[in-house]
Amino acid sequence: MRREITAGKLSKILKEHKRRYENADVGEKADLSGADLRNANLYGADLIAADLSGADLEDANLSYADLTQVYNFCIKQLSEARTLYKAKLDPELKKQVKDEYPHLLEEEEEEEEE
């Protein structure tokens, strides 16, 4: 079952998570397990060691996001993202992405207006 998360709620979770990693005594680790993050703009998001188990990342923008040490994360989830351009990934995961979905690591082309 997917958890619906509004943009405002997601923003709050990400702020608390960032506080947690800047100062271990405050903030809360991001629990985005089972979250519906379809089409989410996670550009530059600090998701170090967040729980993304079962999160739906279909068409999510993860460019410049820090996804190192993320819990319960798999290549299948990443394959559904719109982009991983300049995202930070653990070495093994990055190798898998390069081997199986290299287009995700490329810069997105801007769509031309007619």
Secondary structure in CASP SS format (residue, H / E / C, confidence):
PFRMAT SS
TARGET T0000
AUTHOR 0000-0000-0000
METHOD secondary structure of the structure
MODEL  1
M C 1.00
R C 1.00
R E 1.00
E E 1.00
I C 1.00
T C 1.00
A H 1.00
G H 1.00
K H 1.00
L H 1.00
S H 1.00
K H 1.00
I H 1.00
L H 1.00
K H 1.00
E H 1.00
H H 1.00
K H 1.00
R H 1.00
R H 1.00
Y H 1.00
E H 1.00
N C 1.00
A C 1.00
D C 1.00
V C 1.00
G C 1.00
E C 1.00
K C 1.00
A C 1.00
D E 1.00
L C 1.00
S C 1.00
G C 1.00
A E 1.00
D E 1.00
L C 1.00
R C 1.00
N C 1.00
A C 1.00
N E 1.00
L C 1.00
Y C 1.00
G C 1.00
A C 1.00
D E 1.00
L C 1.00
I C 1.00
A C 1.00
A C 1.00
D E 1.00
L C 1.00
S C 1.00
G C 1.00
A C 1.00
D E 1.00
L C 1.00
E C 1.00
D C 1.00
A C 1.00
N E 1.00
L C 1.00
S C 1.00
Y C 1.00
A C 1.00
D E 1.00
L C 1.00
T C 1.00
Q C 1.00
V C 1.00
Y E 1.00
N C 1.00
F C 1.00
C C 1.00
I H 1.00
K H 1.00
Q H 1.00
L H 1.00
S H 1.00
E C 1.00
A C 1.00
R C 1.00
T E 1.00
L C 1.00
Y C 1.00
K C 1.00
A C 1.00
K E 1.00
L C 1.00
D C 1.00
P H 1.00
E H 1.00
L H 1.00
K H 1.00
K H 1.00
Q H 1.00
V H 1.00
K H 1.00
D H 1.00
E H 1.00
Y C 1.00
P H 1.00
H H 1.00
L H 1.00
L H 1.00
E C 1.00
E C 1.00
E C 1.00
E C 1.00
E C 1.00
E C 1.00
E C 1.00
E C 1.00
E C 1.00
END
